[in-house]
Structures are given as structure tokens and as C-alpha cells.
Amino acid sequence: MAVSTGAASGVLSYLLQEQVGALRNRISAIFRRHGTAQEESTALQTLDEHTADLARREITERAITDTWAELFAAFLDAHPDARADIDELKKTAPTKTINIGSQHNHGSGAFIGSDHYGDININTRGDR
């Protein structure tokens, strides 16, 4: 069950990161390699439905992971040799990346968007 749940979380990560094409290819390869054409079709149809429902905000993240956990568990019962491929979905799921940049300010005064250390002196026009 842990493999199914982990893979279901991986599916959700792909969907939330808007990498549906990559996920579709992965799922298709797994189901084609280990299962039947009908099982592949069912999995891809489920993926299409979840993609559309998520875009319309008509499905919860929990519902997606629950559905895929059940789908993967049933598939593993029928095709235990697919375990490694399904487990890879969790390991290779995309994660959110954050780009951290830097800002350099030159001159005097406080600058918005950066840290300021020390005192801040606010001068009125008459004090200049």
C-alpha cells in the first residue's frame, strides 16, 4: 500500500506542477509495459478527467490521491512486476522550485526589497 500511496502523491505533484504531458507518458509506459490496453486506457482516461476537474477546481487533492492509490493498488495486485516502475513515480515527481536572486542597491537611504541593518534616518525637505 505504501508504494501505491507514494505513487499517487507523485501523480498529484505532476498535476500541480502542470507537467501532465510528462505524467501521461510515464503512466502510459507503465501500463503498456505491465498491463493490458484496457488498463492503460482506463488510467489515461482517469488522468484526463482529473486534469480537467483540477483545472475547474471540481476535485480535491485528496480525492485525486485516493483514486490513484486505489488504481495503483489494484494494478499491483494484478501485475506485481510493475512495483519498481510505479514506485519511481514518487521518486521522480517534480517538486516546486524557487529561484532566489540578489539585489544590490547603491546610494543612500532605505531601499525597498532588501534588508536594512542599522538606524533609519528620515529627513524632511527642510533638513537637507
C-alpha distance (Angstrom), angle and dihedral (degrees) to the residues before:
residue distance angle dihedral
M1 . . .
A2 3.80 . .
V3 3.81 91.0 .
S4 3.81 91.5 50.5
T5 3.79 93.2 47.5
G6 3.80 92.8 46.5
A7 3.78 92.3 48.9
A8 3.81 90.2 47.9
S9 3.81 88.7 54.8
G10 3.79 87.8 50.4
V11 3.81 90.5 53.7
L12 3.80 89.5 52.4
S13 3.82 90.9 49.8
Y14 3.79 91.2 53.3
L15 3.81 90.6 49.0
L16 3.81 94.7 47.4
Q17 3.80 91.2 48.1
E18 3.81 89.1 50.9
Q19 3.80 93.0 -120.2
V20 3.78 95.2 133.8
G21 3.81 94.3 140.0
A22 3.80 92.7 56.7
L23 3.81 90.8 45.0
R24 3.79 91.7 48.9
N25 3.80 90.4 53.5
R26 3.81 92.2 48.7
I27 3.80 94.5 47.9
S28 3.79 92.5 44.9
A29 3.80 91.3 51.4
I30 3.82 93.1 48.9
F31 3.79 95.4 47.7
R32 3.81 93.6 41.6
R33 3.82 92.7 49.0
H34 3.78 97.6 46.5
G35 3.80 107.4 18.7
T36 3.75 144.9 36.6
A37 3.78 131.8 -75.0
Q38 3.81 88.6 -107.6
E39 3.82 92.4 53.7
E40 3.80 90.4 49.2
S41 3.80 91.0 48.9
T42 3.81 92.0 49.6
A43 3.81 92.2 49.6
L44 3.80 93.1 48.4
Q45 3.80 91.7 46.6
T46 3.81 89.4 51.8
L47 3.80 89.4 49.7
D48 3.82 91.8 50.8
E49 3.79 91.7 48.9
H50 3.79 93.1 48.3
T51 3.79 92.0 47.0
A52 3.81 91.5 53.1
D53 3.81 94.0 41.8
L54 3.80 91.9 49.5
A55 3.80 91.6 50.1
R56 3.81 89.4 52.6
R57 3.80 91.1 42.5
E58 3.79 90.2 -122.1
I59 3.81 96.0 129.5
T60 3.78 134.2 51.1
E61 3.76 125.4 -126.9
R62 3.80 87.8 -119.5
A63 3.80 92.0 55.7
I64 3.80 90.1 51.9
T65 3.80 94.3 50.6
D66 3.82 92.3 43.8
T67 3.80 92.3 51.5
W68 3.81 94.1 47.3
A69 3.81 92.8 44.7
E70 3.81 89.0 55.5
L71 3.80 92.4 44.1
F72 3.81 92.7 50.0
A73 3.83 92.8 44.4
A74 3.81 91.3 53.4
F75 3.80 91.1 45.4
L76 3.81 91.5 50.3
D77 3.79 91.0 49.7
A78 3.80 88.9 56.2
H79 3.82 96.4 36.3
P80 3.83 111.9 26.6
D81 3.80 90.0 170.3
A82 3.83 88.3 71.9
R83 3.81 92.6 67.8
A84 3.82 97.2 101.2
D85 3.81 93.3 47.6
I86 3.79 93.0 48.0
D87 3.81 91.2 46.2
E88 3.82 88.4 55.0
L89 3.81 90.0 64.7
K90 3.79 89.2 70.3
K91 3.78 94.8 43.4
T92 3.80 95.3 49.1
A93 3.81 98.7 38.7
P94 3.78 112.7 130.7
T95 3.75 119.1 -107.9
K96 3.75 129.1 -153.2
T97 3.78 112.6 -92.5
I98 3.75 125.7 -153.6
N99 3.77 122.5 -159.3
I100 3.76 112.9 -144.4
G101 3.75 116.3 -161.0
S102 3.75 134.4 175.3
Q103 3.75 133.7 -122.0
H104 3.77 125.5 -150.4
N105 3.77 119.2 -162.7
H106 3.78 123.7 -169.3
G107 3.76 126.9 -166.1
S108 3.77 132.6 38.2
G109 3.78 131.1 -52.7
A110 3.76 135.4 46.0
F111 3.77 117.1 -52.4
I112 3.77 123.8 -147.6
G113 3.78 113.9 -126.4
S114 3.77 99.9 32.6
D115 3.76 140.3 75.5
H116 3.76 118.5 -91.2
Y117 3.77 122.6 -155.9
G118 3.78 122.5 -165.5
D119 3.76 133.4 14.4
I120 3.76 124.6 -21.5
N121 3.77 115.0 -143.3
I122 3.76 117.0 -163.3
N123 3.76 112.3 -158.8
T124 3.76 123.5 -163.2
R125 3.79 119.3 -140.4
G126 3.78 90.8 -100.5
D127 3.82 92.6 57.4
R128 3.82 95.4 57.9
